[in-house]
Amino acid sequence: MAKQSIFGRISTLLRANINSLLDQAEDPQKMLDQLVRDYTNSIADAESAIAETIGNLRLLERDHQEDVQAAAEWGNKALAASRKADELRSSGNAGEADKFDNLAKIALQRQISAESEAKTAEPTIASQTEVVDKLKDGLNGMKGKLEQLKGKRSELLARAKVAEAQNKVHDAVRSIDVLDPTSELGRFEDKIRREEALAAGKQELAASSIDAQFNSLEDIGELTEVEARLAALKVGGSAQQRPAIDAPSPDTV
């Protein structure tokens, strides 16, 4: 019962702490560190309870040993009183002999009482010894579990870090899929193409403006010829002497 009571309380406490940690877990390292601390504290509680149980057992053993020793001592006293009574009776002192016989009887009664107490305590001592042995084994098992927990903590922390890194990579890849940089490059390329088209348009517009200027020069030339001929007409009809088209000579007809 003591073993079940001690480890039952510890087990219930550990389950409650673990469940609470799992429900509130945000940082795996903090959770595992707290779990190690809780288990270490539980071992300390178990050691204290087991030490108390062992202390009680040692008291029982000490009382039992005292009862056994007392029984032996009262037996020796009874034997000594009986021998003294026999000596006195042999010497003819019956009164004194009866007195020592009575003392021997009292010693024997106390011997019987001490033996009875010692015998009554033996089953309890045996069962408590078994309980203490199991408690020690259980405590050693808990210490072994603590070492396993510490080792598992290191493994889980390493796995948690790997998982965290994998999740970061996965999130980065997913963000690239959602926001494809090549699409941004495409938009930038399209902008450049529009700028190039605008530059070409301006260049073409500038070229057409130069052509227009040259065309205007040709128009000016034509107007100047017309003005010249008009001036010639005004000054003497010389325009008639300047046929627009050279006529063939009579000799060539």
C-alpha positions in Angstrom: 0.0 0.0 0.0 2.8 2.4 0.8 4.5 1.7 -2.5 1.2 2.2 -4.4 0.4 5.3 -2.4 3.8 6.9 -3.0 4.2 6.2 -6.7 0.5 6.6 -7.3 0.7 10.2 -6.1 3.8 10.9 -8.1 2.3 9.3 -11.2 -0.9 11.4 -10.9 1.2 14.5 -10.4 3.4 13.8 -13.4 0.4 13.1 -15.7 -1.2 16.3 -14.6 2.0 18.3 -15.2 2.6 16.6 -18.6 -0.9 17.2 -19.8 -0.7 20.8 -18.7 2.6 21.3 -20.5 1.3 19.7 -23.7 -1.8 21.9 -23.6 0.2 25.0 -23.2 3.2 24.0 -25.3 4.6 26.8 -27.4 8.3 26.4 -27.0 9.4 22.7 -27.2 12.6 23.3 -25.4 10.9 25.1 -22.5 8.3 22.3 -22.3 10.9 19.6 -22.2 13.1 21.4 -19.7 10.1 21.9 -17.4 9.2 18.2 -17.8 12.8 17.3 -16.7 12.5 19.6 -13.7 9.1 18.2 -12.8 10.4 14.6 -13.0 13.5 15.5 -11.0 11.3 17.1 -8.3 9.1 14.0 -8.3 12.1 11.8 -7.8 13.1 14.1 -4.9 9.5 13.7 -3.4 9.8 9.9 -3.9 13.1 9.8 -2.2 11.7 11.8 0.8 8.7 9.5 1.1 10.8 6.3 0.7 13.3 7.6 3.3 10.4 8.1 5.7 9.2 4.5 5.0 12.7 3.2 5.5 13.0 5.2 8.7 9.8 3.6 10.0 11.1 0.2 9.1 14.3 0.8 10.9 12.4 1.8 14.0 10.4 -1.4 13.8 13.6 -3.4 13.4 15.1 -1.6 16.3 12.1 -2.2 18.5 12.1 -5.9 17.4 15.8 -6.2 18.2 15.2 -4.6 21.7 12.3 -7.1 22.3 14.6 -10.0 21.3 17.4 -8.7 23.5 15.0 -8.1 26.4 13.6 -11.6 26.0 17.1 -13.0 26.2 18.0 -10.8 29.2 14.8 -11.8 31.1 15.6 -15.4 30.3 19.0 -15.0 31.8 17.5 -13.3 34.9 15.0 -16.1 35.3 17.7 -18.7 35.0 19.9 -16.9 37.6 17.0 -16.5 40.0 16.0 -20.2 39.6 19.6 -21.3 40.3 19.8 -19.0 43.3 16.5 -20.5 44.6 17.9 -24.0 44.1 21.1 -23.1 46.1 19.1 -21.6 49.0 16.7 -24.6 49.1 19.7 -26.9 49.1 21.1 -25.1 52.1 17.8 -25.4 53.9 16.6 -21.8 53.4 13.2 -22.6 51.8 11.8 -19.1 52.4 14.5 -17.3 50.5 14.4 -20.0 47.9 10.7 -19.4 47.2 11.5 -15.7 47.0 13.9 -16.3 44.2 11.6 -18.7 42.5 9.0 -16.0 42.4 11.5 -13.6 40.8 12.3 -16.3 38.2 8.6 -16.5 37.4 8.4 -12.7 37.0 11.4 -12.8 34.7 9.9 -15.6 32.7 6.7 -13.7 32.3 8.5 -10.6 31.0 10.5 -12.9 28.7 7.4 -14.3 27.3 5.9 -10.8 26.8 9.1 -9.6 25.0 9.1 -12.7 22.8 5.4 -12.1 21.9 6.0 -8.5 20.9 9.0 -9.5 18.8 7.1 -12.3 17.1 4.1 -9.9 16.5 6.4 -7.4 14.8 8.1 -9.9 12.5 5.4 -10.1 9.8 5.2 -6.3 9.7 8.9 -6.0 9.4 9.0 -8.6 6.7 6.2 -6.9 4.6 7.8 -3.4 5.2 11.2 -4.8 4.1 9.6 -6.1 0.9 7.9 -2.7 0.3 11.1 -0.8 0.9 13.0 -3.1 -1.5 10.3 -2.4 -4.2 10.4 1.3 -3.5 14.1 1.3 -3.9 13.7 -0.6 -7.2 11.0 1.9 -8.3 13.2 4.8 -7.4 16.1 3.4 -9.3 13.7 2.9 -12.2 12.5 6.5 -12.0 16.2 7.7 -12.0 16.7 5.5 -15.1 13.6 7.0 -16.7 15.0 10.5 -15.9 18.2 9.7 -17.8 16.1 8.4 -20.7 14.0 11.6 -20.5 17.1 13.7 -20.7 18.4 11.8 -23.6 15.0 11.9 -25.3 14.9 15.6 -24.6 18.1 16.1 -26.6 16.8 14.0 -29.4 13.4 15.7 -29.5 15.0 19.2 -29.5 17.2 18.2 -32.4 14.1 16.9 -34.3 12.2 20.0 -33.4 14.9 22.2 -34.8 15.1 20.2 -38.0 11.3 20.3 -38.3 11.4 24.1 -37.8 14.0 24.5 -40.4 12.0 22.3 -42.8 8.9 24.4 -42.2 10.8 27.6 -42.9 12.1 26.2 -46.1 8.6 25.0 -47.0 7.2 28.4 -46.2 9.9 30.1 -48.3 9.2 27.8 -51.3 5.5 28.4 -50.9 6.0 32.2 -50.8 8.1 31.9 -54.0 5.3 29.9 -55.6 2.7 32.5 -54.6 4.9 35.5 -55.6 6.9 34.3 -58.6 9.8 36.6 -59.2 9.8 35.8 -62.9 6.4 37.4 -63.1 7.9 40.6 -61.7 10.7 40.3 -64.3 8.0 40.0 -67.0 6.3 43.1 -65.8 9.6 45.0 -65.7 10.4 43.7 -69.2 7.0 44.9 -70.4 7.7 48.3 -69.0 11.1 48.5 -70.8 9.4 47.5 -74.0 6.9 50.3 -73.6 9.8 52.7 -72.9 11.6 51.5 -76.0 8.4 51.9 -78.1 8.0 55.4 -76.8 11.6 56.3 -77.7 11.1 54.8 -81.2 7.9 56.8 -81.5 9.7 60.0 -80.6 12.5 59.2 -83.0 10.1 58.6 -85.8 8.2 61.8 -84.9 11.5 63.7 -85.0 12.4 62.2 -88.4 9.0 63.1 -89.8 9.4 66.6 -88.6 12.8 66.9 -90.5 11.2 65.5 -93.7 8.5 68.1 -93.3 11.1 70.8 -93.0 12.9 69.6 -96.2 9.5 69.4 -98.0 8.8 73.0 -96.9 12.2 74.0 -98.4 11.2 72.4 -101.7 7.9 74.2 -101.6 9.8 77.5 -101.0 11.9 76.7 -104.0 8.9 76.2 -106.3 7.4 79.5 -105.1 10.6 81.3 -105.7 10.6 80.1 -109.4 7.1 81.2 -109.8 7.9 84.6 -108.4 10.9 84.9 -110.7 8.9 84.2 -113.8 6.2 86.6 -112.7 8.8 89.3 -112.3 10.1 88.5 -115.8 6.7 89.0 -117.3 6.3 92.3 -115.6 9.6 93.7 -116.9 9.2 93.1 -120.6 7.5 89.9 -121.6 10.8 88.1 -121.6 8.9 85.2 -120.4 7.6 84.7 -123.9 11.2 84.4 -125.1 11.7 81.6 -122.6 9.7 78.7 -123.7 8.9 76.3 -121.0 9.9 73.5 -123.3 12.7 73.9 -125.9 11.1 73.6 -129.5 12.9 71.6 -132.2 14.6 73.6 -135.1 13.0 73.6 -138.6 16.0 71.7 -139.9 15.3 68.8 -137.6 11.7 68.4 -138.7 
